[in-house]
Amino acid sequence: MSTLQPSDARETAEIVAWAAAEGRSLEIVAGGTKRALGRPVKPEHVLDLSRLAGIVAYEPAELVLTAGPGEPLATIAAALAAKGQMLAFEPPDWRSLLGSSGEPTLGGAIACNLAGSRRVRAGSARDYLLGFSAVNGFGETWKAGGKVVKNVTGYDLAKLQAGAYGTLSALTEVTVKVTPKPETSCTLVLHGLADEVAIPMLAQALNSPFEVSGAAHLPAAAARRSRVGGVSVGLAAATLLRLEGPRPSVAYRADALEALLGRGARLDDWETEVFWAELGSVRPLLAPGARIVWRLCPTPSRAASLAQACLTALRSAEVVFDWGGGLVWLCLDEGEAGADGAASVVRPAMKSAGGHATLIAAPEAVRGSTPVFEPLESAVARLSARVKSGFDPRHILNPGRMQEGW
Amino acid sequence: MPEPDRAVLARRAEIVAALRRIVPGEGVIDKASELRAFECDGLTAYRQPPMVAVLPDTTGQVVEVLRYCAANGVKVVPRGAGTSLSGGALPLADGVLLGMGKFNRILEIDVANRCVVAQPGVTNLGITHAVQGLGLYYAPDPSSQIACTIGGNVAENSGGVHCLKYGLTTNNVIGIELVTIDGEILRLGGKHFDASGFDLLGVTVGSEGMLGVVTEVTVRILPKPLGARALLIGFSSVESAGDCVAGVIGAGIIPGGMEIMDRLAVEAAEAFVHARYPLDAAALMIVELDGCEAEVDHLVAEVEAIALQNGATSCRSSRSEEERLLFWAGRKAAFPAVGRISPDYYCMDGTIPRREIGRVLRRIQQMEGEHGLRCANVFHAGDGNLHPLVLYDANRPGELDRAEAFGADILRLCVEVGGVLTGEHGVGVEKRDLMGTMFTELDLNQQQRLKCAFDSESLLNPGKVFPQLCRCAELGRMHVHAGQLRFPDLPRF
């Protein structure tokens, strides 16, 4: 196995065309921080896009940034911050979760369609990908979308490319929509609520006109692990609501939200930043010994009963709620999880909670033998296989990352 | 459009009879006089009655109709309310028009999960009406929202004046039920966030009825903002209005709406609705700020200051809800207002980088002379989405052709300055032949391969979006010759 490291889009296309001709499989990486995400890939070669980096264009007044897929998110965040802007989808840092090091990149965040807590208000990575250039499994360089914020010309292939885990095409350039960074933020913390009380309260907050941009609930064990004093202080469960915007607006909305939900503690701008980053990376809030981590995306109102079903069946399990209940992190011990990572408990529970479950952290052997992603209905699976063949007929790009067989 | 298939036309009676067995009674229309009602959509320059129209009222019937058409090689054009401005619902002489108007019920209002489940024939505004008593609304607001359907919005990925802040249809639809041409029912997305596998929901939104027929839609609903105020700002040049837009966004403000009208559009609107627009301005800007009172007042003051720094010649902020609506009245009536000063107009829809607004409008002015036609401009300035309205008279020989040539020149210019052919109206038949100005053959091939995965015989809405019909077999072939490619000389580790 060798690592092929192209320096531009043309070399990338040459490598993929060669691989296609020879029928060689390629694992696509850049920062390499998410190689343990998804089903394990056993490629013949590694296509390392980390040299396709650099910010190609950034025009703050256009709200548009174009960069190479290998550009680290940290440098993008810094360039945006210098102009008072940010990536609204809040790409989370999962290095501690996945046990990896290195620099997460823009291409990786897009390929895995990751989003942080602002998902409830601002959407996911797929909502910000305006356009891209890529090399498909035919070895052809192609592009879709545009470099302006509003565009419906042709199929919206950006949606398909985001979250395809590199199985359709290898990105060579990415254009994203960026947004102004809020002037300030604060977080309202309510202590001591049971899960089944907290989740409806998060929904109530999200349905209020007070523009909540983060809605999370930490049961006591998780709350106690937070390094933010205002969260861990009560040694009890913490329900957290984030408000962002101009100063007078945030002050007004915090009061209004308290009037609606009851008085709580408040985290200031700095504590807010620390807490929501901690929640985004999630590992620090989970039981240190629990190495199996599931990411459950249920119908939000069913989050508490889903969690209860899992907690009842799995003695070592713990949960953390984000996205107003739309995201439930579930961690448990490897021993209890067994060879299927506890899929036999999680999958049926998920079925009645209307959503999908992904096995995020587990030993490679477990991820190789049990479906990591929620299995697709058969008609959707057949269509997906045809879509895959339309981009990569020889299955050379990240084969097996999403689905066994392709 | 593709040449009508004579073999299909010859079997018309048999096809009609088969469709009647699936959709009984008045749900199948084959009389020439009645088919004329479907001969065009909002792009009235193109007209073609369908071979037959079918108006199913159950998903089961949709499945059966599509299965029959697939098995018999009959083309299908889906239609909602027929308000498309790009000819997306233009029928085919040898095709079935599948009207989804009877799917007009709201199925569920789920406040706890912040969504509404609706049938595709429910109007865009109908969704907001169903939830406004709860203080909630559906955000995308195309100007046809009284009439256009949510199913049509999904097909076209419709926008509206508020999409800079609240997103297009694609950002607000979380689930659909889609019937493929093979009659398979797919459930994509749902009430949960994201979904497993490829984002087939995301790629279906905006696919202009070419990938499947939507039979159910789940949309995100949002809390209605606490309040809103609008500013009406006059400028002595379009360039300074453009600079003001950049200034507002550069200051970190994303307004709920930010519109610009040029002098001709302002004059037409003022004559029509008497909104007290300043008639001395070369460009008029409407900026709406929404949120809690503290925020709105704070931002109104900031935007006023930015406008004055950019040479605003007049600036008024709304003091009441009535006044805010009056500011909008002229903009919302801009299209019919222009219709009063010209027998016909042709509405374009390119998007450009905002920095190019001044240059593009100057070029459009020059083109007025070149084509001998006038053009009024209204646009969603916040997102750089232009709506030039080319004025013409269809009764004068050659004027429609000149209007279309003028429109095509405007769209080529949009692409030339780094923009795109369509911001929210779709490609349809209208901009199909311009796709090559924005995309290479390889780009278009990749789009068509997606189409082939959904509809390998090209039976769903063929002739739209792509300058050439799909050649699925050819596109699927791998043109590689092992051993002939140079192994790249690259750093290896």
Interface residues (C-beta under 8 A of the other chain):
Chain A: S2 T3 L4 Q5 P6 S7 E11 E14 I15 A17 W18 A20 A21 E22 D48 E59 P60 A61 E62 L63 V64 G84 Q85 N113 R119 G123 S124 R126 D127 N136 F138 G139 E140 T141 W142 K143 A144 G146 K147 V148 V149 K150 N151 V152 T153 G154 Y155 D156 L157 A158 K159 L160 A162 G163 A164 L168 T179 P180 K181 E183 P200 A203 L206 N207 S208 P209 F210 E211 G245 P246 P248 S249 A251 Y252 R253 A256 C297 P298 T299 P300 S301 W323 G326 L327 G354 G355 H356 T358 F373 E374 P375 L376 E377 A379 V380 A381 L383 S384 R386 V387 K388 S389 G390 F391 P393 R394 M402 Q403
Chain B: D110 V111 A112 N113 R114 G135 L136 E156 N157 G159 C163 L164 G167 L168 T170 N171 T180 E184 I185 L186 R187 L188 G190 K191 H192 F193 D194 A195 S196 G197 F198 D199 L200 L201 G202 V203 V205 G206 S207 L211 P223 K224 P225 L226 V245 A246 G247 I249 G250 G252 I253 I254 G291 C292 E293 A294 E295 D297 H298 L299 T351 I352 P353 R354 R355 H380 D383 G384 N385 G418 G419 V420 L421 T422 G423 E424 H425 G426 V427 K431 M435 M438 F439 T440 L442 D443 L444 N445 Q446 Q447 R449 L450 K451 C452 A453 F454 V465 L475 G476 M478 H479 V480 H481 A482 G483 Q484 L485 R486 F487 P488 L490 P491 R492 F493
